[in-house]
Amino acid sequence: MTTTATVDFEAIKQRQQANWSSGDYAVIGTQLQIMGESLCEAVDVAAGWQVLDVAAGNGNASLAAARRGCEVTATDYVPELLDRLRRRAAAEGLTIDTRTADAEALDLPDASFDAVLSTVGVMFAPNQEQAASELVRVCLPGGRIGLANWTPASFVGQMFRTLGRYVPPPAGVRSPLEWGTEARLAELFGLRVSSLETTERHYVFRYRSPEEFIDTMRTYYGPMFKAFESLDDDGRAALFGELADLAAQGNTATDGGLRLPSAYLEVVAVRAE
């Protein structure tokens, strides 16, 4: 089995950063705002807390925490997404400190945040052990780590497996979907947390049709945008058809539209004292 010592994580992160910088993730990310709101309620953030949002994207968890009176710092390695976050915050009269940063090497002091959050963000860091270590390091003893991670069996999990058949993921890197399992979370955090609670929730994608949904994703969602870009015309047509069929299979709408639930694991851990 390939070990982390033989994997060029820096090269992988450069490719990932290019993926997430392509398209316009903010178009998709904004739709997921409810996940940030739910996570802040699960973590039970309090006004005045110092809160860090890691791999924040365009800021769903950041905005949810700021709305609750927290002092929020948001980090991401795509500056353009942080620009969108600042614009969203300004529209609501909120102040959020944004910093371009790698989730695996946060330039922040030890034990400096009451809560450390990430909604479907840090799960994509290629060096999972290092990313988990950083989440713990910057959290105060007794502070809370709150995550929302897509599960392997979810629609998004199936979507990534489908993409992987057309564009194989980097060799030696564990699937980001493992963050959506209790077993992997226990491995990643171990005795560094005194408790770890998980709740399966569902985010529901809502579109007019499976085809509209996949067309939107291929246009704006970076990893899918890059996957389609790398294929020839026949490959793009085959991938589009397979993804549209997958969305149709998961469709629970009864009115002719698309109502597509995708499971994610809501995680609340407490850093050990």
N, C-alpha and C positions, 0 to 999 in steps of 0.2 A: 504493500500500500504506500502511495506517495505521502511523504511527511511534509509538514509545514516548512521544514528547513530547506527543502528542494523546490519550493514554489516561489516564483518571482512575483510576490504580492504587489510590488510597486508597479510593475508592468501591467498587471491585471487591473489595478486601480486606475491607471491612466486610461485604459480602454473603457472601464466602467464610467469614468468621468465623461469621456466623449459620448458614451451612450446616453447618459442622463442629461447631457447638455444639448442633445439633439431633440428634434421635435419641439414640444413645449409642454413639459410635464405639469406646469401650473394649471393647464386646462383640465387635466385629469385630477391632479392633486386637490384642487379646490372642491371637487365633488365629494371628497372623503372627509370633509370638515367634521361630520358627526362622530368620526372615530376619535378625533382629538378631544371633542367635548366629553364623550363617554369615558375616555381615559382619565381626564382630569377629575371627573366625578369618582371613578374607581380608586384613584390615588388619594382622593379627598384633599386636594391642595387647599392651602389656606392663604388668605390675603396677607401679603408681606413676605411670603416665602421667596427664597432665591430658587428659581427653576431654570434648568437647562434642557433645551430641546436639541437632541443630537440627530444629525442627518435630517434636518427640519424640513427640507424642501421649501415649499412656499408657505409653510408655517401653520398648519392646522393645530397642532398641540400648543405651539407658541401663543397663538391668538387666544385659544381657549383658556390658557393659564393667565394671560394678561387680562382677560375679561374678568377673571376672578380676583384681581388685585395683586397678582404675583409680580415680582421683579424678574423679568425673563431675559435669558440669553439664548440665542438661536445660532446653531452652527450647521454648515453644509459645505461640501467641496465644490458646489456649482454656484458661483457668485450671482449668476442671472436669477436663480431661484430666490436667493436672499433679497435681491432687488424687488422682486414681486412681493415678498413678505413685507418689506418696508412700506411698499405702496398700500398693501392691505391694512397694515397697522395704522398708517397715517389717515386712511379713510375713516377709521373708527376713533381717532384721537388717542391711540395707544402708543406707548414707547417700548420698543424691543431692541435690545442690543444684539446686532447681527455680526457674526464673525465667520469668515471663510476658514474652514478647518476640516481636517481628516478625522473621521470618527475613531480611527485607530491610534491617533496621536493628537489628542486635544491639548492645545496650549492653554491650559487652565490649571489653577492650583488644586492640590489635593483637598478633599473633604470640604468643598466650598458651596455645595448646593443641597438644599433641603429635599429637592426632588429632581430626578433625571428622567426625561421622557424621550420616547421615539415612537412615531407611528409609521409603520411599514418603511422604515428608513435604515436604521442600524443593521437590520437583518441582512442587508445586501453587502455589508463589509466583507471582503474576501477572507481576512484573517479573523475568524469568529472569536477565538480565544482572546486576541489582543483587544478587539472591540469590547468584549464583555468586561475585560479588566479595566478599560478606561471608564466605562459606565460606573463601575464600583469605586474606582479611585477618586473620581471627582464628587462622589456623593458623601454627604456627612454620615458618620456612624449613627445608625438609627433613622437615617433618611430613607426615602422611597425611590425605587426604580420602577417606572411604569412603561410598558411596551405594548404595542399592537402589532402582531406578526401574522401574516397569511399562513394558513395551515397547509400541509402537503395535499390533503384531500379536497381542498377548496377549489372553486373554479379557477382562481388565479394560479393555484398550484398546478392544476391540469394545463392551464394556458402556458406556463413556463416549461412544462415537460414537452408540450407540443412544439414550442419554439426550439427546444433543445434537440429535437429530431432533425430540424432543418439547419440550425446553427449550434453546434455542440458547445456546451459551457467549457470554461477553462479546466484543463486537467489538474487534478490534485486539490481542487477547491470544493469544500463541502457545500451542499445545497443550502441556499438561504432559507428554504422552507423548513429546515430543521429547527429554526428558531420558533416555529409554530408547534413544537412538541414539548411536552413536559420533561421527557427524558433528556433531551439535548439541553434545555435550559438548566436542569439540575447539574449537568456536566459543566456547563459554562460558568455557572455562579458558585456551585459547591458550597463550602462552609463560609464563604464571604458574605452570604446573606443568611439572616436568621429565620426568614420565612419567605415562601414563594407561593403565591396563589394565582390560579389561572381560571379564566372563564371563557368558554367559546361563545363568540358573538358572530353576527352576520352583517356584512355590508351588502346593500342591495343596489346593483347597477340598474339604472332605468333608462331605456332608450326606446325608440320607435320600432326597432327591429334588430335581430342579431347582426345583420349586415351593416346597419348604421353604427352599431357599437364597435365592431371590428374596424370599420373604416375610420372611426374617430381615434381608436387606439393606435392604429398603424400610422396615423398622421401626427399624433401628439405624444404618445407614450414612448420615451426614448428607446428602451430595449426592443420594443416591437418595431419601431421606426427603423432601427439599425438592422434588424433581422430581415425585414422586407427589402431594404436597400441592398443587402448582400446577395440577393437571389436574382436569377434571371426571370423572365416573364412567366415561364411555366412554373417555376418554383413559387413565385409570388401568388399565382392563381391557386396552386395547390394548398399553400399555407392559408390563404384567405378562406378557402372553402372549408378546410379542416377546422379552423378557429370558429367560423360562423356556425358550423354544425355543432361544435362543442357548446357554444353559447345557446343554441336552440335546444339542445338536450337538457340544459339546466334551467330553461325558461319556465317560470311559474306563473306567468301572466295569463289571464283568461279573456283579455280584451283585444288580442291581436298584436299587442306591443311586446316589449321585452322587460321582464322583471327577473333579474338574475342574482340570486343570493350567492355570496362568497364568504366562506367561514374564515374567521381570524381568531387568534388567541389573544385575549386581553390579559396582561401579566402585571401583577403588583408584587414586588419583592422589597424586603427591608434589609438594608445593609447591616451586617453584624456590628455590634458595638466593639 
